[in-house]
Amino acid sequence: MLLIGSTGGLVKFSKFIRIPEMVISLLFLVTGGFMVMHVANFGFLFVVKLVFVLAAIPTAIIAFRKEKKLLGLISLLLLFGAYGLAEIHKSQFGNRKAFTEEVITSPDASNYDLSLHGKALFNAQCAVCHGTDGSAGLSGAKNLKKSQMTNEQILDIINHGKNTMPPMEGKYDEQELKALVKYVKEFRIQ
């Protein structure tokens, strides 16, 4: 309404949604704070997204109070930019990542080690949230040292995901799944 010049409509609309706006704003603040405290990776895109959101809020407040269309447009663009960055991250989340170390992956090789194969898979894909020792707990990841899951339960979570963990069904072959399960269970021993 600000951008189309309907200041009277904007005033009426603002009065009408004042309470829901406060509730929604508080929920955004609380959930945003929770996510910042439990985010797995403070990478460049995350920091840029956070800056966009933090810049958009005061810009929008000033725009509405002083009825400045340009500031309103800038605030809107900052929010769309933050949303776009979130979608970029979302499209990459759950994709299988390349190994971070050299490892023999063929079970037919004489020096093949199922546990080392599982470790390489885990470090490439899972360590970002679970940590290299299985206990990091980022983004809601469970502590694998305390897990008492059976092989079937571990496979089910790998394949179908749980909470923020994306489903990986079809992204690993049977041998890779065996290696991951074996390695995940080794955290209990450490």
N, C-alpha and C positions, 0 to 999 in steps of 0.2 A: 504494500500500500504506500510505503514511503517512496518507493521508486517510481510509482505512477502518479504521485502528487496528491493522493487522497489523505490529507492530514486529518480531516474530520473522521473519516472511516478508521484511520489508524488509532486515533484517541479512543473511539468507541470499542474497537477490537481489543486494545490494550487493557481497558477496564474489564472487559468480559473475560479475558483469559489470565488475569493477574494471578489468581490463586493456582490454577493448573500450571502456569508458567513457573511459579516458585517451586512447586513440588517437582516438576520435571527438571528444573535447573539443579535442585538439590540432589536428585537421583543421578544426574550426569556428573556432578562433582564427586559424589561418593563412589560411584562405579569407576569413574576415571582415576580417582586416587588409588583405589584398590588395584586397578590394572597397572598403573605406573609402578606400584610397589611389588607386583608379582610378574612383571613382564620378563620374558626370557632374554631379550636382546635389545640393548639400548644402541642399536645401529643408527647409521646416518639418517635413513628414511624415517625412523621413529622420532628422532630428535626434530627433524624438519616438520613432521606432522604435529608434534607437540607445540612447536613454536607457532605454527599456523593457527592452531586452535586457541592458544593463549593470546595471540595478537587479534584474533577475530572477535573475541568477547568484549574487550574494552572499546574496540572500534565500533562494534554494533551498538553498544550503550551510548557512546557519544553521538553516533549517527541518528539514533532515535530521539535522544533528548534535544539535539540541536537541529533536527530535521534536515540533515545533510545527506543528499542522495548519493553523492560520490563515496562517502564513507560507508554508507549502507551497502553499496555495490562492492567495495573493497572487502568488507566483512564477509559478504556472501561468497565472493571468489576465494577467500582464504578457507572458508568452511568446505567449499567444493574441492579445493586443493587437498585439504586434509583427508577428505573422504576418498579422493582418487588415490592418494598414497596408501591408505588403508586397503583399498581394493588391490593395488599392486602387490602388497605384502600377502594378502589373502590368496591371490592367484598362485603365489610361489609356495605357500604353506602346504605341506602334505605331499609335495613332489619329492620323489626320491633323489637324494643327493649323492654325488660321487664320493668314492672312498677318499679319506684324508691321509691314508697310509698305504704302502705296498703290502699286498696280501695275496696268497695263493687261494683261489676260489674254486678250483676244480677238485672235487673229492677223489678223482682218479689219480691225482698227483701223489707221488710217494711221500712228499713232505707236507701234505695238506693237514691243517689243524683246524678242527671244527670250532674250537674256542677262539682262535685268532681270527677266523673268518667272521664269527659273531661279533667280536670286539670291533673289527673294522666297520662292519655294518652299523653297529651301535654308535660308534664315535662319529660316523658320517651323518646319521639321521637323528639319533635319540639323545645324544649327550647335550644338545643345546638346552633342553629342558630338565632332563634327569641328572645332568652332570656326568663327568667321566667316571665318578665313583658310584653313581646311581642314587645319590642322596641330595641332589641340589634342590629339588622341589620347585623349580621355576614354572610359571604358568599353570600351577595346580598339579604338576607332575608328582606322582607318588614316589615315596622312598622305596627303591627296589631292594634295599638291604633288609627291610622289614616285611617284604612281600611273602606271602605263604601260598601264592597261586600255583595251581597245577599247570602242566604243560598246555593243556587244552584251554584253560582260562587265559594264559599269556597269549596264546595264538589268537584267541577271540578278540582280545583288546588290540593286538597288533593289526589284525585284519579289519576290525570294525570301529576302532577308535573308542575314545571315552572322554567326555568333557571337552577340553580343548585339544586333545590329541586327535589328529586326523586319521581317518581310516586308510590303511595301506594295502587293502585287499587287492591282489593282482599285481602288486608292485614288486613282490619278492617271490622267487620260486621256492619249491619245497625244501631244497637244501639250505637256502638262505634263511628260511623260517626256522629250520632245525638249529642252525648256527646261532641265530638271535635268541631263541629260547634257552639254549645251553648257556650262552653268555649272561643273559639276564639272571638266570638262576645262580650263577657263580657269585653274584653280589652278596648273597646270603652268607657265604662262607667268609668273605673278607672281613 
